[in-house]
Amino acid sequence: MFIEKRKDELLKFIADHIKEKGYSPTYREMGDKFSLTPMRCHQIVHMLAEDGKITIDGDGIRNISIK
């Protein structure tokens, strides 16, 4: 349950960041917002990709897009 809430919060943050700035946040920016490590943000972002809610384009930074 907690992870689902965290995934929803992170997805909204990513979408808002892209809408506002035109590019996705870094894992560090996500971590700073939610008091998580960049590695934990990476894990949650990949869960969102597995759920089909986002895409991750390549290995670079700021490479997340909303589906």
C-alpha positions as CSV (number, residue, x, y, z in Angstrom):
1,M,0.0,0.0,0.0
2,F,2.7,2.5,0.9
3,I,4.6,1.8,-2.3
4,E,1.5,2.4,-4.4
5,K,1.0,5.8,-2.7
6,R,4.7,6.6,-3.2
7,K,4.5,5.6,-6.9
8,D,1.5,7.9,-7.4
9,E,3.2,10.8,-5.6
10,L,6.4,10.3,-7.7
11,L,4.4,10.1,-11.0
12,K,2.6,13.3,-10.2
13,F,5.9,15.0,-9.3
14,I,7.5,13.8,-12.6
15,A,4.4,15.0,-14.7
16,D,4.3,18.4,-13.0
17,H,8.1,18.8,-13.4
18,I,7.9,18.0,-17.1
19,K,4.9,20.3,-17.6
20,E,6.6,23.1,-15.7
21,K,10.2,22.8,-17.0
22,G,10.0,20.8,-20.2
23,Y,12.2,18.0,-18.9
24,S,12.1,15.3,-16.3
25,P,13.6,15.6,-12.9
26,T,16.7,13.7,-11.8
27,Y,16.6,10.9,-9.3
28,R,18.4,13.3,-6.8
29,E,15.7,16.0,-7.3
30,M,13.0,13.3,-6.7
31,G,14.8,12.1,-3.7
32,D,15.1,15.6,-2.3
33,K,11.4,16.2,-2.7
34,F,10.4,12.9,-1.0
35,S,13.3,12.3,1.4
36,L,14.4,9.2,-0.5
37,T,17.7,8.1,-1.8
38,P,18.4,8.4,-5.5
39,M,18.6,4.6,-5.7
40,R,15.1,4.2,-4.2
41,C,13.8,6.8,-6.7
42,H,15.4,4.8,-9.5
43,Q,13.7,1.6,-8.3
44,I,10.3,3.3,-8.1
45,V,10.7,4.9,-11.5
46,H,11.4,1.5,-13.0
47,M,8.3,0.1,-11.3
48,L,6.3,2.9,-12.9
49,A,7.9,2.0,-16.3
50,E,6.9,-1.7,-15.7
51,D,3.4,-0.5,-14.9
52,G,3.3,1.3,-18.3
53,K,2.8,4.7,-16.8
54,I,6.1,6.2,-18.0
55,T,8.9,5.5,-20.5
56,I,12.6,5.7,-19.8
57,D,14.5,6.7,-23.0
58,G,18.1,5.4,-22.8
59,D,20.6,5.6,-20.0
60,G,21.0,9.4,-19.7
61,I,19.6,11.8,-17.1
62,R,16.3,13.5,-17.6
63,N,15.1,10.7,-19.9
64,I,11.7,10.0,-18.4
65,S,8.5,10.7,-20.3
66,I,4.8,10.3,-19.3
67,K,2.7,7.9,-21.4
